[in-house]
């Protein structure tokens, strides 16, 4: 597989949704990858949880200069790692996941999905990955397309699926390869099993452009992949001789990264998208899709570099209205493209009118496209979102809160509107989106040096933490797989899988609002160190007493970024997420693990 040329990093990520860093570009010695791989195998043999606390060598990969530089280009300076979540090594084996998007919060937490580069995933492979070792499968170019999850309960949990029937039928539990497989070995090798066919058919049935599978491999040992968390992908079964698996394990470490700062370049490196021909990594011909995606890709190429929308082009808003309201899931690219084109045309007043009408449409697919179009307009959409955040329909309020966070003008009026939703909205979903939105807004406030408003945001987030409570995780409370949980009278958003990591201190509890508020406080403390006693005491009490492991990890990161953490503080929690703490300039000593060596 061809690795990404540094000069194409942003262009390829904006379009394809995936880039690959070659091991020899990282500045990490080869024996580091070998040691990480050996220690991961031993940890699995010893049945130990694989983390940076056990294998601190992984921190040299996360913080390798080339990795840091590439991530800065995509998610800005001082990027953070979501604490206490999927930051561990995944093993490939006999079974197939189906096509899905990953949750964009800590572990199965539903959040409104940002098209902007707010969150990405880092995948690291300490060993070589041959084409038959279960390389990660992705659907390139799919990161901007999605499905209804507001009224479609199949997609209520954090991950969105292309073929939910696959889970209902239990195909995800059936081994495709390995000693318990019922498939012919030759059919496995040639990708002719019923599972393989099901995967291909799911892509074809979307009706979307460029809907094809790409396997991320073969890869050299030490490869790093950066991928949009919105990209459809799946875990892939191995096709080699299962009798060799034990000695030839395939690990993949996964880290969730998120933006804490705004991009600040004055100008973007413009791209002539119509000049794109064959994608050098996937071999896919791009000319057929560029007319649909040009406005979309142009916007995100400009935003990822400057934090602002691109300049306007001449065009009429009226001609795009019908496309915004196109029907059917296959028309998803048509609706999204129309929304971004509306954000680009110089007929701005009419464009806002068309998008504002779409924001209150009965159909979720139109509301979603209109939301992204208004976000792409930038601060010009502020008044539209301020109106939406007061709407009697919760889905419109959710869109209003999301839009003000993603694009609203950094003013007291916007901060106050988000604070009111965070404090008073009956919908847990709306409150959680408002909590996340405040963190997004803080990035722009910090870029403009508006510390007084950042202090107001901090007070709002701390006030929320003082009120919001953890709840028993939905999968536990409903005695269901996380993929089958449903909303309740007490909570209208998926609050995730309950995990305690085997520690008595923790319980299987979650809170979408608390976790999003803490996520935003990590963003806030990246810029604002002058926390008052109320804020420090709240964060310390979470680290010391909270039974939600994700809340504890985020609070510890916020204290670290505020320069208010100590070695003593680290002892308050039985779990210390060194992956997230290592992303701060403050130096804390990583304890030497007690472990066996092979």
PyMOL commands that set and color helices and strands:
alter all, ss='L'
color gray80, all
select helices_A, chain A and resi 6-16+23-25+30-46+58-62+65-75+153-155+165-168+171-173+185-189+194-206+242-244+273-275+287-306+318-324+329-344+348-359+364-388+394-407+412-424+428-447+451-467+474-477+482-484+512-527+533-545+549-561+567-570+578-581
alter helices_A, ss='H'
color red, helices_A
select strands_A, chain A and resi 18-21+80-81+88-91+119-125+137-138+214-215+223-228+233-234+251-258+471-472+509-510
alter strands_A, ss='S'
color yellow, strands_A
deselect
rebuild
show_as cartoon
